Amino acid sequence: MSLPPAESNAESDRLARARTRRLKRQFTQLQADEREAFLEGLARLLTPGVEFYLRSMGSGLLLALGFRFEQAALLFAGLLAAPAITPVLGMALAAVSGRLRFFLTQLAILAVGLASAAVLVWVGGQGTIEKEQELLAGLHTSINLVDLTLVIAGSLLFTWFFARRSQLQLAGSLAVAYEVLLPLGAAAYGLARGDLTLAQDAGLVFGVHLILALAACLILLIAVGFRPLVGGTHSLAIAIGLIGLLGLLAVAGLGATVVASLPTPTPTPTITPTPLPPPTASGTPTRTATPSPSPTASPPPTATPTITPIPPRAMVVGVGNSGVFLRQAPMGALVAGLYGGTEVEFLGNAQVLDGRTWVQVRLIDGTTGWMLVEYLATAGPTLGGTLTPAPAG
């Protein structure tokens, strides 16, 4: 009687990998001890150490320098120095497995890391800056489809490699860091500069992107087999809370974006006619015979042309390699960023706010807004384009 051939080592490895994938797909069918051991292994992989906080501070320092000196290269270096988004994925894993304590631990780690980066950006924004505001921070104050797509794709990519291969994928983490850290840094920088509009808009973008990344990780984990356990009240509560918070932030963010994109109506002055007092008769009129003048030929009337004033041209000056913001109203929502040499039409309206004069201008494409007069100069009468300071009134 012959025995069956022994199974090769390669075949054993293949079956072991297949069993691991099957266990991940059937997570809820594991025995209690196997499930706990499996989750503990994943938790150790996702729980960062001291390096997470050190990289968070290094990233915050580079972001602060990038916003301060208007250097996109420093912002990119800050993203490369950023740690992996393992706490976000850890929170999603805790939600689907019903482990509230692990969820709170990952939330605390994420909060400390983000706070350390934000504090360094806030410190970097302190001090006197001659320009009204750096432009790079203003690029992360609105919600758009491209950013939403990038944060979702990065979160799904990062979660897929972790769930299928137990790997922490760099590209997905970098995409999420771009959509989360830069708005957070812009919000902290706006607070440091006293620009509450910038801080609020960027903070809202940060919140929407962070919750959206967490929701994407949660949904994909459920899709690949990490389904909530039956009767797992913690999982249900966390999932409902995340979806509700995502809905509130998305509605608020999209509503603020729509309102900010609406054109600001220009008030039209209403002319109210003032009645003249009736003439007052004085004395008794005496009729006097007046000779009739001889008729003389009168020249035909000449049409008088109506001259429409042309707004004087102006140019953005005094901003160096940086720029200045165009706003919907003085210290209002951001419309665009204007760099030095940009040509605008000076509309002449002026308002003084906190001792600084704001004027209304129109871009070549027809966009109108307000900016500080100190960064405008009007073209002189010579052909060479001599620049003279724009009037403050």
C-alpha positions as CSV (number, residue, x, y, z in Angstrom):
1,M,0.0,0.0,0.0
2,S,1.6,3.2,-1.1
3,L,1.3,6.5,0.8
4,P,0.2,9.8,-0.9
5,P,3.1,12.1,-1.8
6,A,4.0,14.7,0.8
7,E,2.8,18.2,0.1
8,S,5.5,20.5,-1.1
9,N,6.5,23.6,0.9
10,A,5.4,25.9,-1.9
11,E,2.0,24.3,-1.9
12,S,1.8,24.7,1.8
13,D,2.7,28.4,1.6
14,R,0.1,28.9,-1.1
15,L,-2.6,27.3,1.0
16,A,-1.6,29.4,4.0
17,R,-1.9,32.6,2.0
18,A,-5.2,31.5,0.6
19,R,-6.5,30.7,4.1
20,T,-5.4,34.2,5.3
21,R,-7.3,35.8,2.5
22,R,-10.3,33.7,3.2
23,L,-10.1,34.7,6.9
24,K,-10.0,38.3,6.0
25,R,-13.1,37.9,3.7
26,Q,-14.9,35.9,6.5
27,F,-13.8,38.1,9.4
28,T,-17.1,37.7,11.2
29,Q,-16.9,33.9,11.0
30,L,-13.7,33.6,13.1
31,Q,-13.7,32.1,16.5
32,A,-13.5,34.6,19.4
33,D,-9.8,33.8,20.2
34,E,-8.8,33.9,16.5
35,R,-10.6,37.1,15.9
36,E,-9.0,38.8,18.9
37,A,-5.5,37.6,17.8
38,F,-6.1,38.8,14.3
39,L,-7.3,42.2,15.4
40,E,-4.4,42.6,17.8
41,G,-1.9,42.0,15.0
42,L,-3.6,44.6,12.9
43,A,-3.8,47.0,15.8
44,R,0.0,46.7,16.4
45,L,0.6,47.4,12.7
46,L,-1.6,50.5,12.8
47,T,-0.5,52.0,16.1
48,P,2.3,54.5,15.5
49,G,5.2,55.2,17.8
50,V,7.2,58.3,18.7
51,E,8.2,58.6,15.1
52,F,4.6,59.7,14.3
53,Y,4.8,62.7,16.5
54,L,8.3,63.7,15.4
55,R,7.3,63.5,11.7
56,S,4.1,65.5,12.5
57,M,6.2,68.3,14.0
58,G,8.7,68.2,11.2
59,S,5.9,68.4,8.7
60,G,4.3,71.3,10.5
61,L,7.6,73.2,10.6
62,L,8.1,72.8,6.8
63,L,4.5,73.9,6.1
64,A,5.0,77.0,8.3
65,L,8.0,78.0,6.3
66,G,6.3,77.3,3.1
67,F,3.3,79.5,3.9
68,R,5.5,82.2,5.4
69,F,7.9,82.5,2.5
70,E,5.4,81.5,-0.2
71,Q,7.4,78.5,-1.3
72,A,5.5,75.6,-2.8
73,A,8.7,73.4,-2.6
74,L,8.7,73.7,1.2
75,L,5.0,72.6,1.3
76,F,5.8,69.6,-0.8
77,A,8.7,68.8,1.5
78,G,6.3,69.0,4.4
79,L,4.0,66.5,2.8
80,L,6.9,64.1,2.2
81,A,7.9,64.4,5.9
82,A,4.3,63.8,7.1
83,P,3.7,60.4,8.8
84,A,1.4,57.7,7.3
85,I,-2.3,58.1,8.0
86,T,-2.5,54.9,10.1
87,P,-4.6,56.5,12.8
88,V,-7.4,57.2,10.3
89,L,-7.4,53.6,9.1
90,G,-7.1,52.5,12.7
91,M,-10.3,54.4,13.6
92,A,-12.1,52.8,10.7
93,L,-11.0,49.3,11.7
94,A,-12.1,50.0,15.3
95,A,-15.5,51.1,14.0
96,V,-16.2,47.9,12.0
97,S,-14.9,45.6,14.7
98,G,-16.7,47.4,17.6
99,R,-13.6,48.2,19.6
100,L,-14.4,51.6,21.1
101,R,-11.2,51.8,23.2
102,F,-9.0,51.2,20.2
103,F,-11.1,53.9,18.3
104,L,-10.5,56.4,21.1
105,T,-6.8,55.6,21.3
106,Q,-6.4,56.1,17.5
107,L,-8.4,59.3,17.7
108,A,-6.2,60.7,20.5
109,I,-3.0,59.9,18.5
110,L,-4.4,61.6,15.4
111,A,-5.5,64.6,17.4
112,V,-2.1,65.1,19.1
113,G,-0.2,64.7,15.8
114,L,-2.4,67.1,13.9
115,A,-2.4,69.6,16.7
116,S,1.4,69.6,17.0
117,A,1.6,70.4,13.2
118,A,-1.0,73.1,13.4
119,V,0.7,74.8,16.4
120,L,4.0,75.0,14.6
121,V,2.3,76.5,11.5
122,W,0.5,79.0,13.8
123,V,3.8,80.0,15.4
124,G,5.4,80.4,12.0
125,G,2.6,82.8,11.0
126,Q,3.4,85.2,13.9
127,G,5.2,88.5,13.3
128,T,5.0,91.3,10.9
129,I,4.5,90.6,7.2
130,E,4.2,93.6,4.8
131,K,2.0,91.8,2.4
132,E,-1.8,91.5,3.1
133,Q,-1.7,87.7,2.9
134,E,0.3,84.9,1.4
135,L,-1.5,83.3,-1.5
136,L,-0.6,79.6,-1.0
137,A,-2.8,79.4,2.1
138,G,-5.7,80.7,0.1
139,L,-5.6,77.8,-2.3
140,H,-7.1,75.5,0.2
141,T,-10.2,77.3,1.2
142,S,-12.8,75.8,-1.1
143,I,-14.3,72.4,-1.7
144,N,-14.1,71.1,-5.3
145,L,-14.6,67.8,-7.1
146,V,-10.9,67.3,-7.8
147,D,-9.9,67.5,-4.1
148,L,-12.8,65.2,-3.1
149,T,-11.8,62.6,-5.7
150,L,-8.2,62.7,-4.6
151,V,-8.9,62.2,-0.9
152,I,-11.3,59.3,-1.6
153,A,-8.9,57.6,-4.1
154,G,-6.0,58.0,-1.7
155,S,-8.0,56.5,1.2
156,L,-9.2,53.6,-0.8
157,L,-5.7,52.8,-2.1
158,F,-4.2,53.0,1.3
159,T,-7.0,50.7,2.8
160,W,-6.8,48.2,-0.1
161,F,-3.1,47.5,0.3
162,F,-3.5,47.2,4.1
163,A,-6.5,44.9,3.9
164,R,-5.2,42.6,1.1
165,R,-1.4,42.7,1.7
166,S,-0.9,44.1,5.2
167,Q,1.2,46.9,3.7
168,L,1.2,50.7,4.3
169,Q,1.1,52.2,0.9
170,L,3.0,55.6,0.5
171,A,1.1,57.0,-2.5
172,G,-2.3,56.8,-0.9
173,S,-1.1,58.2,2.4
174,L,0.6,61.1,0.6
175,A,-2.7,61.9,-1.3
176,V,-4.6,62.0,2.0
177,A,-1.9,64.1,3.7
178,Y,-2.1,66.6,0.9
179,E,-5.9,67.0,1.3
180,V,-5.8,67.1,5.1
181,L,-2.6,68.7,6.3
182,L,-2.5,71.6,3.8
183,P,-6.0,72.9,4.7
184,L,-5.2,72.4,8.4
185,G,-2.0,74.4,8.0
186,A,-3.8,77.1,6.0
187,A,-6.4,77.4,8.8
188,A,-3.7,77.7,11.5
189,Y,-1.9,80.3,9.4
190,G,-5.1,82.3,8.9
191,L,-5.5,82.4,12.7
192,A,-2.0,83.6,13.1
193,R,-2.5,86.4,10.6
194,G,-5.8,87.4,12.1
195,D,-7.7,86.4,8.9
196,L,-10.8,84.7,10.3
197,T,-12.3,84.2,6.9
198,L,-9.3,82.2,5.7
199,A,-9.2,80.2,9.0
200,Q,-12.9,79.3,8.8
201,D,-12.9,78.3,5.2
202,A,-9.7,76.3,5.4
203,G,-10.8,74.6,8.7
204,L,-14.1,73.6,7.0
205,V,-12.2,72.0,4.1
206,F,-9.9,70.2,6.5
207,G,-12.9,68.7,8.4
208,V,-14.7,67.6,5.3
209,H,-11.6,65.9,3.9
210,L,-10.7,64.2,7.1
211,I,-14.2,62.8,7.7
212,L,-14.5,61.8,4.0
213,A,-11.1,59.9,4.3
214,L,-12.4,58.1,7.4
215,A,-15.7,57.2,5.7
216,A,-13.9,55.8,2.6
217,C,-11.6,53.6,4.7
218,L,-14.7,52.4,6.7
219,I,-16.7,51.5,3.6
220,L,-13.9,49.6,1.9
221,L,-13.1,47.6,5.0
222,I,-16.7,46.5,5.1
223,A,-16.7,45.7,1.4
224,V,-13.6,43.4,1.7
225,G,-15.0,41.4,4.6
226,F,-14.4,43.4,7.8
227,R,-18.2,43.6,8.5
228,P,-19.5,44.8,11.8
229,L,-20.3,42.0,14.3
230,V,-23.9,41.2,14.9
231,G,-25.0,43.1,18.0
232,G,-21.9,45.3,17.9
233,T,-23.5,48.4,19.3
234,H,-20.2,50.3,19.3
235,S,-19.7,49.7,15.6
236,L,-23.3,50.8,14.9
237,A,-22.9,54.0,17.0
238,I,-19.6,54.9,15.5
239,A,-20.7,54.3,11.9
240,I,-23.9,56.4,12.4
241,G,-21.9,59.2,14.1
242,L,-19.4,59.3,11.2
243,I,-22.0,59.3,8.5
244,G,-24.0,62.1,10.3
245,L,-20.9,64.2,10.8
246,L,-19.9,63.7,7.2
247,G,-23.3,64.8,6.1
248,L,-23.3,67.9,8.2
249,L,-19.9,69.0,7.2
250,A,-20.5,68.3,3.5
251,V,-23.8,70.3,3.5
252,A,-22.2,73.2,5.4
253,G,-19.1,73.1,3.2
254,L,-21.0,72.9,-0.1
255,G,-23.4,75.6,1.1
256,A,-20.6,77.9,2.0
257,T,-19.0,77.3,-1.3
258,V,-22.2,78.1,-3.3
259,V,-22.8,81.2,-1.3
260,A,-19.2,82.4,-1.8
261,S,-19.5,81.8,-5.5
262,L,-22.6,84.0,-5.9
263,P,-21.9,87.4,-7.3
264,T,-22.2,90.3,-4.9
265,P,-24.8,92.8,-6.3
266,T,-23.6,96.3,-6.7
267,P,-26.1,98.8,-5.1
268,T,-27.7,101.1,-7.6
269,P,-28.3,104.6,-6.2
270,T,-32.0,105.7,-6.3
271,I,-32.6,109.3,-7.4
272,T,-35.4,110.9,-5.4
273,P,-36.7,114.1,-7.0
274,T,-36.9,117.1,-4.6
275,P,-40.0,119.3,-5.2
276,L,-39.2,123.0,-5.8
277,P,-41.2,125.5,-3.7
278,P,-43.9,127.5,-5.6
279,P,-42.9,131.0,-6.7
280,T,-43.9,133.8,-4.4
281,A,-45.7,136.8,-6.0
282,S,-44.3,140.1,-4.9
283,G,-46.2,143.4,-5.7
284,T,-48.7,144.0,-8.5
285,P,-47.4,143.4,-12.0
286,T,-47.7,146.2,-14.5
287,R,-48.2,145.4,-18.1
288,T,-45.7,147.1,-20.4
289,A,-45.9,147.0,-24.1
290,T,-42.9,145.1,-25.5
291,P,-41.9,145.4,-29.2
292,S,-41.9,142.1,-31.1
293,P,-38.4,141.1,-32.2
294,S,-37.8,140.5,-35.8
295,P,-37.5,136.8,-36.6
296,T,-33.9,135.7,-37.2
297,A,-32.7,132.4,-38.6
298,S,-31.3,130.1,-35.9
299,P,-28.7,127.4,-36.6
300,P,-30.0,123.8,-36.3
301,P,-29.3,122.2,-32.9
302,T,-26.1,120.2,-32.6
303,A,-26.2,116.8,-30.8
304,T,-24.0,116.8,-27.7
305,P,-22.1,113.4,-27.4
306,T,-22.3,111.6,-24.0
307,I,-18.8,110.8,-22.8
308,T,-18.6,107.6,-20.8
309,P,-15.6,107.7,-18.4
310,I,-13.2,104.8,-18.9
311,P,-11.8,103.3,-15.6
312,P,-8.1,104.0,-15.3
313,R,-5.8,101.1,-15.6
314,A,-3.8,100.0,-12.6
315,M,-1.2,97.4,-11.8
316,V,-0.5,95.3,-8.8
317,V,2.9,96.3,-7.3
318,G,4.8,96.0,-4.1
319,V,4.2,92.3,-3.5
320,G,7.6,90.9,-4.5
321,N,7.4,87.2,-5.5
322,S,4.2,86.7,-3.5
323,G,0.9,88.4,-4.2
324,V,-2.3,89.9,-2.7
325,F,-5.8,88.6,-2.4
326,L,-8.8,89.9,-4.3
327,R,-11.9,89.7,-2.0
328,Q,-15.6,90.0,-2.5
329,A,-15.7,92.8,0.1
330,P,-13.0,94.4,2.3
331,M,-11.7,91.5,4.5
332,G,-14.4,89.3,2.9
333,A,-14.3,86.0,1.2
334,L,-11.4,85.2,-1.2
335,V,-12.0,85.6,-4.9
336,A,-8.6,85.2,-6.5
337,G,-4.9,85.8,-5.9
338,L,-3.1,88.5,-7.9
339,Y,0.6,88.5,-8.4
340,G,2.8,91.5,-9.1
341,G,2.4,93.0,-12.6
342,T,-1.3,91.9,-12.9
343,E,-3.2,94.6,-14.8
344,V,-6.6,95.6,-13.4
345,E,-9.2,98.4,-13.9
346,F,-9.4,100.8,-11.0
347,L,-13.1,101.4,-10.3
348,G,-12.5,104.2,-7.8
349,N,-14.7,103.1,-4.9
350,A,-12.9,103.2,-1.6
351,Q,-13.6,102.0,2.0
352,V,-11.4,102.4,5.1
353,L,-11.3,99.4,7.4
354,D,-9.0,99.2,10.4
355,G,-7.0,102.1,9.1
356,R,-6.3,100.5,5.7
357,T,-8.0,101.6,2.5
358,W,-9.7,99.1,0.2
359,V,-10.6,99.8,-3.4
360,Q,-12.8,98.0,-6.0
361,V,-11.1,96.8,-9.1
362,R,-12.0,94.7,-12.1
363,L,-9.9,92.1,-13.8
364,I,-9.5,91.6,-17.5
365,D,-11.9,88.7,-17.5
366,G,-14.6,90.9,-15.8
367,T,-14.2,89.6,-12.3
368,T,-14.6,92.3,-9.7
369,G,-13.4,92.5,-6.1
370,W,-11.7,94.6,-3.4
371,M,-8.1,94.8,-2.6
372,L,-5.8,97.1,-0.6
373,V,-4.9,100.3,-2.4
374,E,-1.3,100.2,-1.2
375,Y,-0.7,97.4,-3.7
376,L,-2.0,99.3,-6.7
377,A,-0.4,101.8,-8.9
378,T,-2.0,103.6,-11.9
379,A,-0.2,104.2,-15.2
380,G,1.0,107.7,-15.8
381,P,0.5,109.8,-18.9
382,T,3.8,108.9,-20.5
383,L,4.1,106.1,-23.0
384,G,6.8,104.4,-20.9
385,G,4.1,103.6,-18.2
386,T,5.4,105.7,-15.3
387,L,3.6,104.4,-12.2
388,T,2.0,106.7,-9.7
389,P,0.4,105.7,-6.5
390,A,-3.3,105.2,-6.7
391,P,-5.5,107.7,-4.8
392,A,-6.6,106.6,-1.3
393,G,-10.0,108.1,-1.5
